Amino acid sequence: MSKIFAEGFTQWLVFFSKDKNVIAKAFAHMFILVQFFVAIANGEIAGVTACTDGTKKSVRLDKKELRKHLGFFNG
């Protein structure tokens, strides 16, 4: 899921890194998986979406994880 996220959002996250793999690793921890659904077409992932009732979050950022992958200042 983080690879799909990086593919779709790296253009807005270039401040952190231009490398999609770095973005994917840095943000992989944030997805609260019970809130996400994945669409599969012909055996391949076609899309990802989050669904909540408004009282639960679909993502949770961890500063330590971000710093580990993006460095002290960017993380």
C-alpha atoms as one frame of an Amber mdcrd trajectory, in Angstrom:
protein
   0.000   0.000   0.000   2.843   2.384   0.726   4.201   1.904  -2.808   0.832
   2.944  -4.251   0.765   5.903  -1.859   4.248   6.943  -2.962   3.333   6.554
  -6.627   0.337   8.842  -6.204   1.714  11.445  -3.817   5.470  11.775  -4.385
   4.886  14.835  -6.553   3.584  16.634  -3.444   6.144  15.098  -1.107   9.330
  15.981  -3.039  10.341  18.224  -0.145  11.026  15.030   1.814  12.522  12.993
  -1.037  12.355  12.649  -4.809  12.833   8.886  -4.474   9.509   7.007  -4.454
  11.096   4.096  -2.589  12.196   6.376   0.243   8.701   7.887   0.435   7.142
   4.406   0.469   9.410   3.235   3.306   8.984   6.433   5.314   5.192   6.362
   5.224   4.589   2.570   5.286   4.003   2.604   9.043   1.167   5.111   8.979
  -1.701   3.066   7.534  -4.214   1.704  10.034  -4.993  -1.364   7.971  -8.477
  -2.095   9.347  -9.602   1.209   7.789  -8.362   0.418   4.275  -9.748  -1.499
   1.343  -7.825  -2.609  -1.721  -9.356  -3.103  -5.165  -7.850  -5.898  -7.246
  -8.372  -6.254 -11.008  -6.859  -9.069 -13.041  -4.734 -10.102 -10.063  -3.159
  -6.667  -9.646  -3.877  -3.851  -7.214  -6.059  -1.300  -8.967  -6.617   1.115
  -6.106  -6.656   1.741  -2.379  -9.136   3.674  -0.266  -9.717   4.409   3.398
 -13.149   4.311   4.963 -13.922   5.561   8.460 -16.971   6.643  10.394 -15.338
   9.959  11.226 -14.453   8.944  14.772 -11.425   6.813  13.890  -8.318   7.808
  11.982  -7.094   5.979   8.912  -3.472   7.056   9.319  -1.149   7.665  12.255
   2.256   9.245  11.737   5.181   8.228  13.907   7.961  10.826  14.131  10.603
   8.174  14.871   9.749   6.247  11.708   9.765   9.408   9.602  13.136  10.484
  10.985  14.576   7.019  10.436  13.859   7.217   6.703  13.905  10.956   5.986
  16.507  12.243   8.418  16.245  14.453  11.483  15.089  17.672   9.800  12.748
  16.263   7.143  11.338  13.604   9.432
